Amino acid sequence: MKSERAKMDAGEWYCCIDPELDALRMVARRGVHAHNSMRPDERGAMATELRALFAAAGEAIIETPFHCAYGMNISLGSGVYLNSGCVILDAAPVSIGDGTMLGPSVQIYCPEHHRDMVLRKAGLERARPVVIGKDVWIGGGAIILGGVTVGDGAIIGAGAVVRRSIAAGATVVGNPARPIRQS
C-alpha cells in the first residue's frame, strides 16, 4: 500500500491530512518563518533555513513575506527574483528558470482539491507540476495553476490566471489568461 506522500509524488489522488505530510509542512513552516522573521542584513537574499528546504536554489532573491507548502519540490535557477508576498504551494515539482522575475503576490498552486464534496472534505487532492522557463516576467497578483508550463521569455500580465501552458515569447493577460498581439 502506497503512503500518501508516495501518491502525492506520483501525481495521484492523496489525502493531505496525513502525519508524514504534516511533518514535512512543519519543516517548511520553520524555514519560511526563519526567512520571513530575519533582519534583511542578516538573512541576505535568502535565509539558510529556507534555501535548505529547496530541491535546488541558484543565486535567487526572495523578498518577504514568502510562503511555500513543502519547499522540497521547488527548484530555482540563477538570477531568479521573487517579490514580496509570493506563495508556492509545491505539492508537485515547481521549476523556475534562470533570470525569471515574479512580481508581488504571485501565486503558484500545484494542488487541486477533489470536486466531490465528500472526498474534498476528507482531504483528497492531487498535484500537478509547474515549469516556468528562463527569463520569464510574471506580473503582480498573477496565479499559475498546476500542470502549466511557461515557455522561455514569456510575459504574464498582472492579475492573470494561467490555466494552460504558455508558449515561449508569448504575452498573456486576463482571466483566463489569453495571448495578446504585440504591435
N, C-alpha and C positions, 0 to 999 in steps of 0.2 A: 504494500500500500504506500502510495506516494505521500510525502509530507506536504503541507500547504505551501511551504517555500518552494519545494520542487515543482509543484503545479504552477506557482507564480512564475518561476524561472522558465517554465516550458510554454508560457502563454495560455495556459488552460484556466478554466474557472477554478478559483480557490477561495477559501474563507479567510478574509483579512483579520478576523477575530481569532487569533492564534497566538499561543505563548511565544513561539520562536520568532514570529514576525513582530510581536510586541517588543521583544527584547532587542531586535535589530532597529526598530524605530526609536527605542530609548537611547541606543548608542548614537544614532543620528541626532536626536534632540540635544544630547550633550555637546556634540561637535558644533551644531548650529548655535547653541547657547554661547559657547566659548567664543565663536566668531562674532556674534551679534553684541556681546557684552564687553569685549576687549576694547581698550582705547586704540584708535586707528594707528597711532605711532608705535604701539606695542605689537599689534596684530599684523601690520603690513598689508599686503594685497589680499591675504587670506590666512586665517588662523591655522596653525599647525594641526589642531584637532579636526578642523573641517577638511583640510587637504588630505589627512589620513583616511577619511571616510571614502574618498572618491576612488573609482577604478583607475583613473588616470587624471592628472591635472598638470598641464603645462604652465607656463607663466601666465596666469589668469588673475584678473582683479574681480573680486566680488564685494560690492558695496553692501552695507547693512540697511535695513534688515534683510535677511535671506532665510529661506526655508526649503528644506528637502525632506522627503519621507524616509529614505534609506541612505542615500549618498553612494552606496556601494555600486550602483548602476550608472553613475554619472562619469562621463569622460569628457574632459575639457582640453581643447587644443591650446597652442601657444597664442598669446595676444587676445584671448577671449576677455570680454568685458561684460559683466552683469551689473546693471544699475540697481538702485535701491528697490526693495520690495519684490524681487523676483522669487517665484515659487516653482520648484521642480518636484512633482510627485512621481518619483522614479521607481515605480514597482516593476518597470521593464527598463532595458538599457536606454540611456539618453546620451547621444554623442553630439558635441558641439565643436565644429571645426575651427581651425586657426583663423584668427582675425575677426571672428564674429562678435557683433555687439548686440546686446539685449537692452532695450530701454527700460525705464522704471515700470515696475509692476507687471512684467511679462510673466505669463504662467504656462507651464508645460505639464499637461495631465496625461500620464500613461494609463492609469486605471479607468475602467469603465464598469460601473455597477450594473448588476443584473436588472433587466427590465421587469421581471416578475417580482411583484411587491413582497411576497413571502420570502423568496430567495434573497432579495436585496436586504430585507430586514435581518436575515440570518448572516449577512456579511459577505455574500458571494459577489466576487468581482473577477475580472480578468484584465490583463495589462498588455499593451502593445508598445513596441519601441518607437522612439522618435530619433531621427537622424537629421541634424542641421549641418549643412556643408560649410565650406570656408567662405570668409568674407561676406557673410550674410548680415543684414541690418534688420532688426526687428523692433518696430516702434512700440512705445509705451502702451501698456494695457492689452497688448495682443495676447491671444490664447491659442496655444498649439495643442491639438488633441492627439492621442495615441494613434500609432500607425502611419504618421505623416513623415515624409522625407522632404526636406527643403534643399533645393539644389544650390550649388556654389553661386555666390554673388547675388542671390535673390534679395528682394526688399519686401518686407511685410509691414504694411501701414499700421499706424497706431490704432488700437482698438479692434483690429481684425480678428476674426475667429477662423482658424485654419483647420478644416476638417479633412482636406485632401492634400496630396503631395503637390509641391510647387516646383516647377521647372527651374533649372539654373538660369540666372539672369532675369527672371520674371519679377514683376512688381504686382503685388496683390493688396487689395483693400476690402473692407466691409465685412458683413456678417450675413451669410458665409463669405469667406474671402474669395474674391474673383480677380482675375488679371485685369489690369488697365493698360491702355495703349500709351506708349511713350511718344511724345512729339519731337 
